[in-house]
Amino acid sequence: MRLCKILFFGLIPGLFLAAAAGRAQVSQPSEYQLKSAFIYNFAKFIDWPTETSTNDKPPFIIGVLGDNPFGNNLEQIIAGKQINERPVSVQFFHTAAEATNCQILFISKSEKKHFSEIIKSLHGIAILTVSETDQFIESGGMINFVEADSKIRFQINDKAAQAAGLKISSKLLGLAVASSH
């Protein structure tokens, strides 16, 4: 378990150090660079329901609903990468109804007043919901970023993920911090 945590949390900053190796100054990654890397890496620890068409490989879509706190960090992290042999793309949405074609949906703080409605509208759809706001897990969200010991960590609502047909790896579940409620 400890080795798994070291590997996972060591991998995130490592992505940035490798990318910055050619630069004269190496700086610490920003909050949203780290969160972007986490979101990309979450996909490696989630099993989505089997798709019906195996010949067609549509893009693996990471969506952002509401305000975009990432700037271009999310696009930079996924540039040229694949998940499950599918190219990864980022799309931005204004409503949950627009987001039903994505695999991971980051729900911005700007949507906090609507979390319950958003989660209800996505019920039964295999979309991993992620946010960074108090009460997200309690509203039925699946992964919520929190600060613990001055580090970015995450909480997981495995029951919500299971209800959407997603299976979260025990390795990822073991890295999550307990919900405060």
Contact map, one row per residue, 1 for C-alpha under 8 A:
1111100000000000000000000000000000000000000000000000000000000000000000000000000000000000000000000000000000000000000000000000000000000000000000000000000000000000000000000010010000000
1111110000000000000000000000000000000000000000000000000000000000000000000000000000000000000000000000000000000000000000000000000000000000000000000000000000000000000000000000000000000
1111111000000000000000000000000000000000000000000000000000000000000000000000000000000000000000000000000000000000000000000000000000000000000000000000000000000000000000000000000000000
1111111100000000000000000000000000000000000000000000000000000000000000000000000000000000000000000000000000000000000000000000000000000000000000000000000000000000000000000010000000000
1111111111000000000000000000000000000000000000000000000000000000000000000000000000000000000000000000000000000000000000000000000000000000000000000000000000000000000000000000001000000
0111111111000000000000000000000000000000000000000000000000000000000000000000000000000000000000000000000000000000000000000000000000000000000000000000000000000000000000000000000000000
0011111111100000000000000000000000000000000000000000000000000000000000000000000000000000000000000000000000000000000000000000000000000000000000000000000000000000000000000000000000000
0001111111110000000000000000000000000000000000000000000000000000000000000000000000000000000000000000000000000000000000000000000000000000000000000000000000000000000000000000000000000
0000111111111000000000000000000000000000000000000000000000000000000000000000000000000000000000000000000000000000000000000000000000000000000000000000000000000000000000000000000000000
0000111111111100000000000000000000000000000000000000000000000000000000000000000000000000000000000000000000000000000000000000000000000000000000000000000000000000000000000000000000000
0000001111111110000000000000000000000000000000000000000000000000000000000000000000000000000000000000000000000000000000000000000000000000000000000000000000000000000000000000000000000
0000000111111111000000000000000001001100000000000000000000000000000000000000000000000000000000000000000000000000000000000000000000000000000000000000000000000000000000000000000000000
0000000011111111100000000000100001000000000000000000000000000000000000000000000000000000000000000000000000000000000000000000000000000000000000000000000000000000000000000000000000000
0000000001111111110000000000000000000000000000000000000000000000000000000000000000000000000000000000000000000000000000000000000000000000000000000000000000000000000000000000000000000
0000000000111111111000000000000000001000000000000000000000000000000000000000000000000000000000000000000000000000000000000000000000000000000000000000000000000000000000000000000000000
0000000000011111111100000000100000000000000000000000000000000000000000000000000000000000000000000000000000000000000000000000000000000000000000000000000000000000000000000000000000000
0000000000001111111110000100000000000000000000000000000000000000000000000000000000000000000000000000000000000000000000000000000000000000000000000000000000000000000000000000000000000
0000000000000111111110000000000000000000000000000000000000000000000000000000000000000000000000000000000000000000000000000000000000000000000000000000000000000000000000000000000000000
0000000000000011111111000000000000000000000000000000000000000000000000000000000000000000000000000000000000000000000000000000000000000000000000000000000000000000000000000000000000000
0000000000000001111111101100000000000000000000000000000000000000000000000000000000000000000000000000000000000000000000000000000000000000000000000000000000000000000000000000000000000
0000000000000000111111110100000000000000000000000000000000000000000000000000000000000000000000000000000000000000000000000000000000000000000000000000000000000000000000000000000000000
0000000000000000001111110000000000000000000000000000000000000000000000000000000000000000000000000000000000000000000000000000000000000000000000000000000000000000000000000000000000000
0000000000000000000111111100000000000000000000000000000000000000000000000000000000000000000000000000000000000000000000000000000000000000000000000000000000000000000000000000000000000
0000000000000000000011111100000000000000000000000000000000000000000000000000000000000000000000000000000000000000000000000000000000000000000000000000000000000000000000000000000000000
0000000000000000000100111110000000000000000000000000000000000000000000000000000000000000000000000000000000000000000000000000000000000000000000000000000000000000000000000000000000000
0000000000000000100110111111000000000000000000000000000000000000000000000000000000000000000000000000000000000000000000000000000000000000000000000000000000000000000000000000000000000
0000000000000000000000001111100000000000000000000000000000000000000000000000000000000000000000000000000000000000000000000000000000000000000000000000000000000000000000000000000000000
0000000000000000000000000111110000000000000000000000000000000000000000000000000000000000000000000000000000000000000000000000000000000000000000000000000000000000000000000000000000000
0000000000001001000000000011111011000000000000000000000000000000000000000000000000000000000000000000000000000000000000000000000000000000000000000000000000000000000000000000000000000
0000000000000000000000000001111111000000000000000000000000000000000000000000000000000000000000000000000000000000000000000000000000000000000000000000000000000000000000000000000000000
0000000000000000000000000000111111100000000000000000000000000000000000000000000000000000000000000000000000000000000000000000000000000000000000000000000100000000000000000000000000000
0000000000000000000000000000011111110000000000000000000000000000000011001000000000000000000000000000000000000000000000000000000000000000000000000000000000000000000000000000000000000
0000000000000000000000000000111111111000000000000000000000000000000001001100100000000000000000000000000000000000000000000000000000000000000000000000000000000000000000000000000000000
0000000000011000000000000000111111111100000000000000000000000000000000000000000000000000000000000000000000000000000000000000000000000000000000000000000100000000000000000000000000000
0000000000000000000000000000001111111110000000000000000000000000000000000000000000000000000000000000000000000000000000000000000000000000000000001000000100000000000000000000000000000
0000000000000000000000000000000111111111000000000000000000000000000001001100100000000000000000000000000000000000000000000000000000000000000000000000000000000000000000000000000000000
0000000000010010000000000000000011111111100000000000000000000000000000000100100000000000000000000000000000000000000000000000000000000000000000000000000000000000000000000000000000000
0000000000010000000000000000000001111111110000000000000000000000000000000000000000000000000000000000000000000000000000000000000000000000000000000000000000000000000000000000000000000
0000000000000000000000000000000000111111111000000000000000000000000000000000000000000000000000000000000000000000000000000000000000000000000000000000000000000000000000000000000000000
0000000000000000000000000000000000011111111100000000000000000000000000000000110000000000000000000000000000000000000000000000000000000000000000000000000000000000000000000000000000000
0000000000000000000000000000000000001111111110000000000000000000000000000000000000000000000000000000000000000000000000000000000000000000000000000000000000000000000000000000000000000
0000000000000000000000000000000000000111111111000000000000000000000000000000000000000000000000000000000000000000000000000000000000000000000000000000000000000000000000000001000000000
0000000000000000000000000000000000000011111111000000000000000000000000000000000000100000000000000000000100000000000000000000000000000000000000000000000000000000000000000000000000000
0000000000000000000000000000000000000001111111000000000000000000000000000000000000100000000000000000000000000000000000000000000000000000000000000000000000000000000000000000000000000
0000000000000000000000000000000000000000111111100000000000000000000000000000000000000000000000000000000000000000000000000000000000000000000000000000000000000000000000011011000000000
0000000000000000000000000000000000000000011111110000000000000000000000000000000000000000000000000000000000000000000000000000000000000000000000000000000000000000000001111000000000000
0000000000000000000000000000000000000000000011111000000000000000000000000000000000000000000000000000000000000000000000000000000000000000000000000000000000000000000001111000000000000
0000000000000000000000000000000000000000000001111100000000000000000000000000000000000000000000000000000000000000000000000000010000000000000000000000000000000000000011100000000000000
0000000000000000000000000000000000000000000000111110000000000000000000000000000000000000000000000000000000000000000000000000010000000000000000000000000000000000000011000000000000000
0000000000000000000000000000000000000000000000011111000000000000000000000000000000000000000000000000000000000000000000000000000000000000000000000000000000000000000000000000000000000
0000000000000000000000000000000000000000000000001111110000000000000000000000000000000000000000000000000000000000000000000000000000000000000000000000000000000000000000000000000000000
0000000000000000000000000000000000000000000000000111110000000000000000000000000000000000000000000000000000000000000000000000000000000000000000000000000000000000000000000000000000000
0000000000000000000000000000000000000000000000000011111100000000000000000000000000000000000000000000000000000000000000000000000000000000000000000000000000000000000000000000000000000
0000000000000000000000000000000000000000000000000011111110000000000000000000000000000000000000000000000000000000000000000000000000000000000000000000000000000000000000000000000000000
0000000000000000000000000000000000000000000000000000111110000000000000000000000000000000000000000000000000000000000000000000000000000000000000000000000000000000000000000000000000000
0000000000000000000000000000000000000000000000000000111111000000000000000000000000000000000000000000000000000000000000000000000000000000000000000000000000000000000000000000000000000
0000000000000000000000000000000000000000000000000000011111100000000000000000000000001100000000000000000000000000000000000000000000000000000000000000000000000000000000000000000000000
0000000000000000000000000000000000000000000000000000000111110000000000000000000000000110000000000000000000000000000000000000000000000000000000000000000000000000000000000000000000000
0000000000000000000000000000000000000000000000000000000011111000000000000000000000000111100000000000000000000000000000000000000000000000000000000000000000000000000000000000000000000
0000000000000000000000000000000000000000000000000000000001111100000000000000000001100111100000000000011000000000000000000000000000000000000000000000000000000000000000000000000000000
0000000000000000000000000000000000000000000000000000000000111110000000000000000000000001111000000000111100000000000000000000000000000000000000000000000000000000000000000000000000000
0000000000000000000000000000000000000000000000000000000000011111000000000000000000000001111000000000011111000000000000000000000000000000000000000000000000000000000000000000000000000
0000000000000000000000000000000000000000000000000000000000001111100000000000000000000000011110000010011111000000000000000000000000000000000000000000000000000000000000000000000000000
0000000000000000000000000000000000000000000000000000000000000111111100000000000000000000011110000000000011110000000000000000000000000000000000000000000000000000000000000000000000000
0000000000000000000000000000000000000000000000000000000000000011111100000000000000000000000111110010000011110010000000000000000000000000000000000000000000000000000000000000000000000
0000000000000000000000000000000000000000000000000000000000000001111100000000000000000000000111100000000000111110000000000000000000000000000000000000000000000000000000000000000000000
0000000000000000000000000000000000000000000000000000000000000001111110000000000000000000000000000000000000011100000000000000000000000000000000000000000000000000000000000000000000000
0000000000000000000000000000000000000000000000000000000000000001111111100000000000000000000100000000000000010000000000000000000000000000000000000000000000000000000000000000000000000
0000000000000000000000000000000100000000000000000000000000000000001111100000000000000000000000000000000000010000000000000000000000000000000000000000000000000000000000000000000000000
0000000000000000000000000000000110010000000000000000000000000000000111111100000000000000000000000000000000000000000000000000000000000000000000000000000000000000000000000000000000000
0000000000000000000000000000000000000000000000000000000000000000000111111100000000000000000000000000000000000000000000000000000000000000000000000000000000000000000000000000000000000
0000000000000000000000000000000000000000000000000000000000000000000001111111000000000000000000000000000000000000000000000000000000000000000000000000000000000000000000000000000000000
0000000000000000000000000000000110010000000000000000000000000000000001111111100000000000000000000000000000000000000000000000000000000000000000000000000000000000000000000000000000000
0000000000000000000000000000000010011000000000000000000000000000000001111111110000000000010000000000000000000000000000000000000000000000000000000000000000000000000000000000000000000
0000000000000000000000000000000000000000000000000000000000000000000000011111111000000000110000000000000000000000000000000000000000000000000000000000000000000000000000000000000000000
0000000000000000000000000000000000000000000000000000000000000000000000011111111000000000000000000000000000000000000000000000000000000000000000000000000000000000000000000000000000000
0000000000000000000000000000000010011001000000000000000000000000000000001111111000000000000000000000000000000000000000000000000000000000000000000000000000000000000000000000000000000
0000000000000000000000000000000000000001000000000000000000000000000000000111111111000001100000000000000000000000000000000000000000000000000000000000000000000000000000000000000000000
0000000000000000000000000000000000000000000000000000000000000000000000000011111110000001000000000000000000000000000000000000000000000000000000000000000000000000000000000000000000000
0000000000000000000000000000000000000000000000000000000000000000000000000000011111000011000000000000000000000000000000000000000000000000000000000000000000000000000000000000000000000
0000000000000000000000000000000000000000000000000000000000000000000000000000011111100011000000000000000000000000000000000000000000000000000000000000000000000000000000000000000000000
0000000000000000000000000000000000000000000000000000000000010000000000000000010111111111000000000000000000000000000000000000000000000000000000000000000000000000000000000000000000000
0000000000000000000000000000000000000000001100000000000000010000000000000000000011111111000000000000000000000000000000000000000000000000000000000000000000000000000000000000000000000
0000000000000000000000000000000000000000000000000000000000000000000000000000000001111100000000000000000000000000000000000000000000000000000000000000000000000000000000000000000000000
0000000000000000000000000000000000000000000000000000000010000000000000000000000001111110000000000000000000000000000000000000000000000000000000000000000000000000000000000000000000000
0000000000000000000000000000000000000000000000000000000011110000000000000000000001111111000000000000000000000000000000000000000000000000000000000000000000000000000000000000000000000
0000000000000000000000000000000000000000000000000000000001110000000000000000000111101111100000000000000000000000000000000000000000000000000000000000000000000000000000000000000000000
0000000000000000000000000000000000000000000000000000000000111100000000000000011111100111110000000000000000000000000000000000000000000000000000000000000000000000000000000000000000000
0000000000000000000000000000000000000000000000000000000000111100000000000010010000000011111000000000000000000000000000000000000000000000000000000000000000000000000000000000000000000
0000000000000000000000000000000000000000000000000000000000001111000000000110000000000001111100000000000000000000000000000000000000000000000000000000000000000000000000000000000000000
0000000000000000000000000000000000000000000000000000000000001111000000000000000000000000111110000000000000000000000000000000000000000000000000000000000000000000000000000000000000000
0000000000000000000000000000000000000000000000000000000000000011110100000000000000000000011111000000000000000000000000000000000000000000000000000000000000000000000000000000000000000
0000000000000000000000000000000000000000000000000000000000000011110000000000000000000000001111110110000000000000000000000000000000000000000000000000000000000000000000000000000000000
0000000000000000000000000000000000000000000000000000000000000000110000000000000000000000000111110100000000000000000000000000000000000000000000000000000000000000000000000000000000000
0000000000000000000000000000000000000000000000000000000000000000110000000000000000000000000011111110000000000000000000000000000000000000000000000000000000000000000000000000000000000
0000000000000000000000000000000000000000000000000000000000000000100000000000000000000000000011111111000000000000000001001100000000000000000000000000000000000000000000000000000000000
0000000000000000000000000000000000000000000000000000000000000000000000000000000000000000000000111111000000000000000000001000000000000000000000000000000000000000000000000000000000000
0000000000000000000000000000000000000000000000000000000000000000000000000000000000000000000011111111100000000000000000000000000000000000000000000000000000000000000000000000000000000
0000000000000000000000000000000000000000000000000000000000000010100000000000000000000000000010111111110010000000000000000000000000000000000000000000000000000000000000000000000000000
0000000000000000000000000000000000000000000000000000000000000000000000000000000000000000000000011111110000000000000000000100101000000000000000000000000000000000000000000000000000000
0000000000000000000000000000000000000000000000000000000000001000000000000000000000000000000000000111111000000000000000000000000000000000000000000000000000000000000000000000000000000
0000000000000000000000000000000000000000000000000000000000011110000000000000000000000000000000000011111110000000000000000000001000000000000000000000000000000000000000000000000000000
0000000000000000000000000000000000000000000000000000000000011110000000000000000000000000000000000000111110000000000000000000011100000000000000000000000000000000000000000000000000000
0000000000000000000000000000000000000000001000000000000000001110000000000000000000000000000000000000011111000000000000000000001111000000000000000000000000000000000000000000000000000
0000000000000000000000000000000000000000000000000000000000000111100000000000000000000000000000000010011111100000000000000000001111000000000000000000000000000000000000000000000000000
0000000000000000000000000000000000000000000000000000000000000111100000000000000000000000000000000000000111110000000000000000000011100000000000000000000000000000000000000000000000000
0000000000000000000000000000000000000000000000000000000000000001110000000000000000000000000000000000000011111010000000000000000011100000000000000000000000000000000000000000000000000
0000000000000000000000000000000000000000000000000000000000000001111110000000000000000000000000000000000001111111000000000000000000110000000000000000000000000000000000000000000000000
0000000000000000000000000000000000000000000000000000000000000000011000000000000000000000000000000000000000111111000000000000000000111000000000000000000000000000000000000000000000000
0000000000000000000000000000000000000000000000000000000000000000011000000000000000000000000000000000000000011111100000000000000000000000000000000000000000000000000000000000000000000
0000000000000000000000000000000000000000000000000000000000000000110000000000000000000000000000000000000000111111111000000000000000000000000000000000000000000000000000000000000000000
0000000000000000000000000000000000000000000000000000000000000000000000000000000000000000000000000000000000011111111000000000000000001001000000000000000000000000000000000000000000000
0000000000000000000000000000000000000000000000000000000000000000000000000000000000000000000000000000000000000111111100000000000000000000000000000000000000000000000000000000000000000
0000000000000000000000000000000000000000000000000000000000000000000000000000000000000000000000000000000000000011111111000000000000000000000000000000000000000000000000000000000000000
0000000000000000000000000000000000000000000000000000000000000000000000000000000000000000000000000000000000000011111111100000000000000001001000000000000000000000000000000000000000000
0000000000000000000000000000000000000000000000000000000000000000000000000000000000000000000000000000000000000000111111110000000000000000001100000000000000000000000000000000000000000
0000000000000000000000000000000000000000000000000000000000000000000000000000000000000000000000000000000000000000011111111000000000000000000000000000000000000000000000000000000000000
0000000000000000000000000000000000000000000000000000000000000000000000000000000000000000000000010000000000000000011111111100000000000000000000000000000000000000000000000000000000000
0000000000000000000000000000000000000000000000000000000000000000000000000000000000000000000000000000000000000000001111111110000000000000001110000000000000000000000000000000000000000
0000000000000000000000000000000000000000000000000000000000000000000000000000000000000000000000000000000000000000000111111110000000000000000000000000000000000000000000000000000000000
0000000000000000000000000000000000000000000000000000000000000000000000000000000000000000000000011000000000000000000011111110000000000000000000000000000000000000000000000000000000000
0000000000000000000000000000000000000000000000000000000000000000000000000000000000000000000000010001000000000000000001111111101000000000000000000000000000000000000000000000000000000
0000000000000000000000000000000000000000000000000000000000000000000000000000000000000000000000000000000000000000000000111111100000000000000000000000000000000000001100000000000000000
0000000000000000000000000000000000000000000000000000000000000000000000000000000000000000000000000000000000000000000000000111110000000000000000000000000000000000001110000000000000000
0000000000000000000000000000000000000000000000000000000000000000000000000000000000000000000000000001000000000000000000000111111000000000000000000000000000000000000110000000000000000
0000000000000000000000000000000000000000000000011000000000000000000000000000000000000000000000000000001000000000000000000001111100000000000000000000000000000000000111000000000000000
0000000000000000000000000000000000000000000000000000000000000000000000000000000000000000000000000001011110000000000000000100111110000000000000000000000000000000000101000000000000000
0000000000000000000000000000000000000000000000000000000000000000000000000000000000000000000000000000001110000000000000000000011111000000000001100000000000000000100001000000000000000
0000000000000000000000000000000000000000000000000000000000000000000000000000000000000000000000000000000111100000000000000000001111100000000011100000000000000000000000000000000000000
0000000000000000000000000000000000000000000000000000000000000000000000000000000000000000000000000000000111100000000000000000000111110000000011111000000000000000000000000000000000000
0000000000000000000000000000000000000000000000000000000000000000000000000000000000000000000000000000000001111000000000000000000011111001000010111000000000000000000000000000000000000
0000000000000000000000000000000000000000000000000000000000000000000000000000000000000000000000000000000000011000000000000000000001111101000000011100000000000000000000000000000000000
0000000000000000000000000000000000000000000000000000000000000000000000000000000000000000000000000000000000001001000000000000000000111111000000011100000000000000000000000000000000000
0000000000000000000000000000000000000000000000000000000000000000000000000000000000000000000000000000000000000000000000000000000000011111100000000000000000000000000000000000000000000
0000000000000000000000000000000000000000000000000000000000000000000000000000000000000000000000000000000000000000000000000000000000001111111000000000000000000000000000000000000000000
0000000000000000000000000000000000000000000000000000000000000000000000000000000000000000000000000000000000000001001000000000000000111111111111010000000000000000000000000000000000000
0000000000000000000000000000000000000000000000000000000000000000000000000000000000000000000000000000000000000000000000000000000000000111111111110000000000111000000000000000000000100
0000000000000000000000000000000000000000000000000000000000000000000000000000000000000000000000000000000000000000000000000000000000000011111110000000000000000000000000000000000000001
0000000000000000000000000000000000000000000000000000000000000000000000000000000000000000000000000000000000000000001100100000000000000011111110000000000000000000000000000000000000000
0000000000000000000000000000000000000000000000000000000000000000000000000000000000000000000000000000000000000000000100100000000000000001111111000000000000001001000000000000000000000
0000000000000000000000000000000000000000000000000000000000000000000000000000000000000000000000000000000000000000000000100000000011100001111111110000000000001001000000000000000000000
0000000000000000000000000000000000000000000000000000000000000000000000000000000000000000000000000000000000000000000000000000000111000001100111110000000000011101100000000000000000000
0000000000000000000000000000000000000000000000000000000000000000000000000000000000000000000000000000000000000000000000000000000111100000100011111000000001111000000000000000000000000
0000000000000000000000000000000000000000000000000000000000000000000000000000000000000000000000000000000000000000000000000000000001111001100011111100000001110000000000000000000000000
0000000000000000000000000000000000100000000000000000000000000000000000000000000000000000000000000000000000000000000000000000000001111000000000111110000111100000000000000000000000000
0000000000000000000000000000000000000000000000000000000000000000000000000000000000000000000000000000000000000000000000000000000000011000000000011111000111100000000000000000000000000
0000000000000000000000000000000000000000000000000000000000000000000000000000000000000000000000000000000000000000000000000000000000000000000000001111111111000000000000000000000000000
0000000000000000000000000000000000000000000000000000000000000000000000000000000000000000000000000000000000000000000000000000000000000000000000000111111110000000000000000000000000000
0000000000000000000000000000000000000000000000000000000000000000000000000000000000000000000000000000000000000000000000000000000000000000000000000011111000000000000000000000000000000
0000000000000000000000000000000000000000000000000000000000000000000000000000000000000000000000000000000000000000000000000000000000000000000000000011111100000000000000000000000000000
0000000000000000000000000000000000000000000000000000000000000000000000000000000000000000000000000000000000000000000000000000000000000000000000000011111110000000000000000000000000000
0000000000000000000000000000001001100000000000000000000000000000000000000000000000000000000000000000000000000000000000000000000000000000000000001111011111000000000000000000000000000
0000000000000000000000000000000000000000000000000000000000000000000000000000000000000000000000000000000000000000000000000000000000000000000000001111001111100000000000000000000110000
0000000000000000000000000000000000000000000000000000000000000000000000000000000000000000000000000000000000000000000000000000000000000000000000111110000111110000000000000000000110000
0000000000000000000000000000000000000000000000000000000000000000000000000000000000000000000000000000000000000000000000000000000000000000100000111100000011111000000000000000000111100
0000000000000000000000000000000000000000000000000000000000000000000000000000000000000000000000000000000000000000000000000000000000000000100001110000000001111100000000000000100111100
0000000000000000000000000000000000000000000000000000000000000000000000000000000000000000000000000000000000000000000000000000000000000000100111100000000000111111100000000000000000000
0000000000000000000000000000000000000000000000000000000000000000000000000000000000000000000000000000000000000000000000000000000000000000000001000000000000011111110000010000100000000
0000000000000000000000000000000000000000000000000000000000000000000000000000000000000000000000000000000000000000000000000000000000000000000000000000000000001111111000000000000000000
0000000000000000000000000000000000000000000000000000000000000000000000000000000000000000000000000000000000000000000000000000000000000000000111000000000000001111111100000000000000000
0000000000000000000000000000000000000000000000000000000000000000000000000000000000000000000000000000000000000000000000000000000100000000000001000000000000001111111111110000000000000
0000000000000000000000000000000000000000000000000000000000000000000000000000000000000000000000000000000000000000000000000000000000000000000000000000000000000111111111100000000000000
0000000000000000000000000000000000000000000000000000000000000000000000000000000000000000000000000000000000000000000000000011000000000000000000000000000000000011111111000000000000000
0000000000000000000000000000000000000000000000000000000000000000000000000000000000000000000000000000000000000000000000000011111000000000000000000000000000000001111111000000000000000
0000000000000000000000000000000000000000000000011000000000000000000000000000000000000000000000000000000000000000000000000001110000000000000000000000000000000000111111100000000000000
0000000000000000000000000000000000000000000001111000000000000000000000000000000000000000000000000000000000000000000000000000011100000000000000000000000000000000111111110000000000000
0000000000000000000000000000000000000000000001110000000000000000000000000000000000000000000000000000000000000000000000000000000000000000000000000000000000000000110011111000000000000
0000000000000000000000000000000000000000000011100000000000000000000000000000000000000000000000000000000000000000000000000000000000000000000000000000000000000100100001111101100000000
0000000000000000000000000000000000000000000011100000000000000000000000000000000000000000000000000000000000000000000000000000000000000000000000000000000000000000000000111111100000000
0000000000000000000000000000000000000000000000000000000000000000000000000000000000000000000000000000000000000000000000000000000000000000000000000000000000000000000000011111110000000
1001000000000000000000000000000000000000000010000000000000000000000000000000000000000000000000000000000000000000000000000000000000000000000000000000000000000000000000001111111000000
0000000000000000000000000000000000000000010010000000000000000000000000000000000000000000000000000000000000000000000000000000000000000000000000000000000000000000000000011111111100000
0000000000000000000000000000000000000000000000000000000000000000000000000000000000000000000000000000000000000000000000000000000000000000000000000000000000010100000000011111111100000
1000000000000000000000000000000000000000000000000000000000000000000000000000000000000000000000000000000000000000000000000000000000000000000000000000000000000000000000000111111100000
0000100000000000000000000000000000000000000000000000000000000000000000000000000000000000000000000000000000000000000000000000000000000000000000000000000000000000000000000011111110000
0000000000000000000000000000000000000000000000000000000000000000000000000000000000000000000000000000000000000000000000000000000000000000000000000000000011110000000000000001111111000
0000000000000000000000000000000000000000000000000000000000000000000000000000000000000000000000000000000000000000000000000000000000000000000000000000000011110000000000000000001111100
0000000000000000000000000000000000000000000000000000000000000000000000000000000000000000000000000000000000000000000000000000000000000000000000000000000000110000000000000000000111110
0000000000000000000000000000000000000000000000000000000000000000000000000000000000000000000000000000000000000000000000000000000000000000100000000000000000110000000000000000000011111
0000000000000000000000000000000000000000000000000000000000000000000000000000000000000000000000000000000000000000000000000000000000000000000000000000000000000000000000000000000001111
0000000000000000000000000000000000000000000000000000000000000000000000000000000000000000000000000000000000000000000000000000000000000000010000000000000000000000000000000000000000111
